[in-house]
Amino acid sequence: ELKPGDGFDVWLDTDATDPGPEYRASWVADSDILGLYKVTTFAGKGMLVDCPGFRVRGLLGEPRTTTRVLMPRPCLGNPHALRVSVLADRFVGHRAVADWAPGAKQFYGLVRQG
């Protein structure tokens, strides 16, 4: 269930010759916090990328909600393929709980265009 304040970072590896991420899409549910950043590692914020078509959509309070992230390929340098890693954060009481998929700083398999 998506709740206000839930935070997400989607790390994108668009360069197969460089093992780390090149971009980070970041947002907080039910807030104005939203951005696409050019990065060199999993650490640090990165540099904001101007991407007018970048959008995130999800329904708060709905069980099994799917959040859709829309990023035009030109914002990512028009890659032919990419890999994705996801970090979700939620505050439970006074403690932040983080969940990585597929694992901490790991990427899902390569997804090709088309």
C-alpha positions in Angstrom: 0.0 0.0 0.0 1.4 3.4 -1.1 1.4 5.9 1.8 2.2 9.7 1.9 5.9 10.2 2.5 7.0 6.9 0.9 10.2 7.6 -1.0 11.5 5.9 -4.1 14.8 6.0 -6.0 15.0 4.1 -9.4 18.6 3.7 -10.4 19.2 3.3 -14.2 22.2 1.8 -15.8 22.2 2.9 -19.4 25.9 2.2 -20.3 26.9 -1.5 -20.4 30.6 -0.5 -20.4 30.1 1.3 -17.0 28.9 -1.1 -14.2 27.2 1.6 -12.1 24.1 3.8 -12.6 24.0 6.8 -14.9 20.6 8.1 -13.8 18.4 8.2 -10.7 14.7 8.9 -10.8 13.6 10.1 -7.3 10.2 11.0 -5.8 8.2 11.1 -2.6 4.6 10.0 -2.6 2.0 12.7 -2.2 4.6 15.5 -2.4 6.2 17.9 -4.8 9.5 16.1 -4.6 10.2 14.7 -8.0 13.4 14.6 -10.1 15.6 12.9 -12.6 19.3 13.1 -11.9 22.5 12.3 -13.8 24.7 10.3 -11.4 28.1 8.4 -11.5 27.5 6.1 -8.5 24.8 5.0 -6.1 26.1 7.6 -3.6 25.2 11.3 -3.8 22.3 13.2 -5.3 23.6 13.9 -8.8 22.8 16.7 -11.2 19.2 17.5 -12.1 18.2 16.6 -15.7 15.7 18.7 -17.5 13.1 16.2 -18.6 9.6 17.8 -19.2 8.0 14.4 -19.9 9.1 12.8 -16.6 6.0 11.7 -14.6 5.1 9.4 -11.7 1.6 8.1 -11.1 0.3 5.9 -8.2 -2.8 5.7 -6.0 -2.4 6.3 -2.3 -4.0 3.8 0.1 -4.8 1.2 -2.5 -3.5 -2.3 -1.9 -1.3 -3.8 -4.6 -0.9 -0.3 -6.2 1.4 -0.1 -9.2 3.3 3.1 -9.5 4.1 4.1 -13.1 7.2 6.0 -13.9 7.3 7.7 -17.3 10.7 8.9 -18.6 11.1 9.8 -22.3 14.2 8.0 -23.7 15.8 11.2 -24.8 16.1 12.2 -21.2 18.3 9.2 -20.6 20.5 9.7 -23.7 18.4 7.4 -26.0 19.8 4.1 -24.7 19.2 0.9 -26.6 19.0 -1.1 -23.4 19.1 -0.4 -19.6 19.1 -2.1 -16.2 17.1 -1.0 -13.2 17.6 -1.1 -9.4 14.9 0.2 -7.0 15.1 1.6 -3.5 11.9 2.2 -1.5 11.9 4.0 1.9 9.2 4.3 4.5 9.2 5.7 8.0 7.8 3.3 10.5 7.5 5.2 13.8 10.8 7.1 14.1 12.7 4.5 12.0 13.4 4.6 8.3 12.9 1.2 6.6 14.6 0.6 3.2 13.9 -2.1 0.7 16.0 -2.7 -2.4 14.9 -4.7 -5.4 16.3 -7.0 -6.7 19.0 -6.5 -3.9 21.0 -3.7 -2.4 22.7 -1.8 -5.2 22.0 -4.6 -7.7 20.3 -4.4 -11.0 17.6 -6.5 -12.7 18.6 -8.0 -16.1 19.1 -5.9 -19.2 15.9 -4.7 -20.9 16.2 -3.9 -24.6 14.3 -1.2 -26.5 11.2 -2.5 -28.3 
